[in-house]
Amino acid sequence: MRNDPVSPVVLAAALSACALEPELLNSERIGERFGSYGIEILDHESGVRRSSLYSIENDRRVCRTYAVVEFLEQASREMAGAHEEILAGNSIGATFKATGWHIRKETLHVGSMPLRDSQHAIAALMNLEESAILSTHAYRLILEKNARLVHYATIIETHHPEYLTESELHQLYDLDPGSKLEPQALRALTDLA
């Protein structure tokens, strides 16, 4: 058995490939962690879509991510088909990934919020019977294809406590201080949820 050192060029290429490995989509992460994934569009009006990204547990839907999407970009001809699929209820990330777009999340905020009312609509979707702390992630969804960047939507996600915590979100996503939301903008986005 030979123990040849790895060439610095090969090592650099391998590390670069690892660094560029796309992150899991939320739909993929839910499917991996809970064994199933589905999306239910709860409401769609005036360029804002509310949806439940869920898994099935004991034959019941459990919302793992409550997402509010504010669409910002008019769909170009190049993305019109994907945009129509999304408006019809398909997953944003999975749809664009399948059509060759690279997805980047520019994090604006990572935090958490208390959910004290077990009768709240989000608590019902998440099958939470008592108060809980829900992690939140607000970001710009940037699409990239053929050296073209498109700010497609701004999204705020609220996660089930058994899915993602604030600490886990900090491990997954870097918060660029230059992109951070001002308190008033964060409140306006959070109010959409």
C-alpha positions in Angstrom: 0.0 0.0 0.0 1.5 3.3 -1.1 1.0 6.5 1.0 1.6 9.2 -1.6 1.0 12.7 -0.5 -1.9 14.5 -2.2 -0.9 17.1 -4.7 -1.7 20.7 -3.4 -3.5 21.3 -6.7 -5.7 18.2 -6.2 -6.3 19.1 -2.5 -7.3 22.7 -3.4 -9.7 21.4 -6.1 -11.3 18.9 -3.7 -11.7 21.5 -0.9 -13.1 24.0 -3.4 -15.7 21.4 -4.6 -16.7 20.8 -1.0 -17.1 24.5 -0.4 -19.3 24.8 -3.5 -21.5 21.8 -2.7 -25.0 23.2 -2.6 -26.8 23.3 0.7 -29.8 21.1 1.3 -33.1 22.7 0.4 -35.6 22.9 3.2 -37.8 20.3 1.5 -34.8 17.9 1.2 -33.8 18.5 4.9 -37.4 17.9 6.1 -37.6 14.7 4.0 -34.3 13.4 5.3 -35.0 14.2 8.9 -38.6 13.1 9.1 -38.9 10.6 6.3 -41.5 12.5 4.2 -42.1 16.0 2.8 -45.1 17.8 1.4 -46.2 21.4 0.9 -49.6 23.0 1.4 -50.3 26.5 0.2 -52.4 28.1 2.9 -52.9 31.5 1.3 -51.8 33.4 -1.8 -52.7 37.0 -2.4 -51.0 40.2 -3.7 -47.6 38.6 -4.3 -47.5 37.0 -0.8 -47.7 33.3 -0.3 -48.1 31.5 3.0 -47.4 27.8 3.1 -46.8 24.8 5.4 -43.9 22.6 4.6 -44.8 19.4 6.5 -44.0 15.8 7.2 -46.4 13.0 8.0 -46.3 11.7 11.6 -48.9 9.1 12.8 -50.9 9.7 9.7 -51.1 13.5 10.5 -49.4 16.4 8.8 -47.0 18.2 11.0 -45.9 21.6 9.8 -42.1 21.7 10.1 -41.7 25.1 8.5 -44.3 27.9 8.2 -43.1 30.1 5.3 -44.2 33.5 4.1 -42.9 34.4 0.7 -43.0 37.8 -0.7 -42.3 37.6 -4.5 -40.2 40.5 -5.7 -39.2 39.7 -9.3 -41.5 39.6 -12.3 -40.8 36.3 -13.9 -38.7 36.6 -17.0 -39.3 34.3 -20.0 -36.4 32.2 -18.9 -38.1 31.4 -15.5 -41.8 31.8 -16.4 -42.5 28.1 -16.5 -40.9 27.5 -13.1 -42.7 30.5 -11.7 -46.1 29.2 -12.9 -45.3 25.8 -11.2 -44.5 27.6 -7.9 -47.7 29.7 -8.1 -49.6 26.4 -8.7 -48.2 25.1 -5.3 -44.8 23.5 -6.0 -41.8 24.0 -3.8 -39.8 27.1 -4.8 -36.3 25.6 -4.2 -37.0 22.2 -5.7 -38.7 23.7 -8.8 -35.8 26.1 -9.6 -33.2 23.5 -8.8 -34.9 21.1 -11.3 -34.7 23.7 -14.0 -31.0 24.4 -13.6 -31.0 27.5 -11.3 -28.6 27.7 -8.4 -30.3 28.8 -5.2 -28.6 31.1 -2.7 -30.1 32.3 0.6 -28.8 35.8 1.7 -29.6 35.7 5.4 -31.2 38.9 6.8 -32.1 37.6 10.3 -31.9 34.5 12.5 -33.8 34.6 15.7 -36.6 33.0 17.7 -40.1 34.0 18.9 -42.3 32.6 21.6 -45.5 31.0 20.6 -47.6 31.2 23.8 -51.0 30.4 22.5 -51.6 26.8 21.7 -54.7 27.8 19.8 -52.7 29.9 17.4 -53.0 28.8 13.7 -49.3 28.0 13.5 -49.4 25.9 16.7 -52.3 24.0 15.2 -50.4 23.4 12.0 -47.3 22.2 14.0 -49.5 20.1 16.3 -48.1 21.9 19.4 -50.2 21.5 22.5 -48.3 24.0 24.7 -46.2 27.1 24.3 -43.0 26.8 22.4 -40.0 28.8 21.1 -39.9 28.8 17.3 -36.8 29.7 15.4 -37.1 32.2 12.6 -35.0 32.7 9.5 -35.5 35.6 7.1 -33.6 35.7 3.8 -33.5 36.9 0.3 -33.8 34.1 -2.2 -31.3 34.7 -5.0 -31.3 32.7 -8.2 -28.3 32.3 -10.4 -28.0 30.9 -13.9 -25.7 31.7 -16.7 -24.0 34.5 -14.7 -27.4 36.1 -14.1 -28.5 36.9 -10.5 -32.2 37.4 -9.7 -33.6 38.4 -6.3 -36.7 36.3 -6.7 -38.3 36.6 -3.2 -37.9 37.6 0.4 -38.8 34.7 2.7 -39.4 34.4 6.5 -39.6 30.9 7.8 -40.8 29.8 11.3 -39.6 26.3 12.2 -41.0 23.6 14.4 -39.0 23.2 17.6 -38.2 19.6 16.8 -36.9 20.6 13.3 -34.6 23.6 13.5 -33.5 25.6 16.5 -32.0 29.1 16.5 -28.6 27.6 17.3 -28.9 25.2 14.3 -29.9 28.0 12.0 -26.8 30.0 13.1 -24.7 26.9 12.2 -26.3 26.5 8.8 -26.4 30.2 7.6 -24.0 33.0 7.9 -25.5 36.4 8.7 -23.8 39.1 6.7 -23.9 42.3 8.9 -24.3 44.4 5.8 -27.5 42.5 4.9 -29.0 42.6 8.4 -32.6 43.9 8.6 -33.4 47.1 10.4 -35.8 46.5 13.3 -38.7 48.2 11.5 -38.2 46.1 8.4 -37.9 42.9 10.4 -41.2 43.8 12.3 -42.9 44.4 8.9 -41.7 41.0 7.6 -42.6 39.2 10.8 -46.1 40.7 10.8 -46.7 39.0 7.4 -46.2 35.7 9.3 
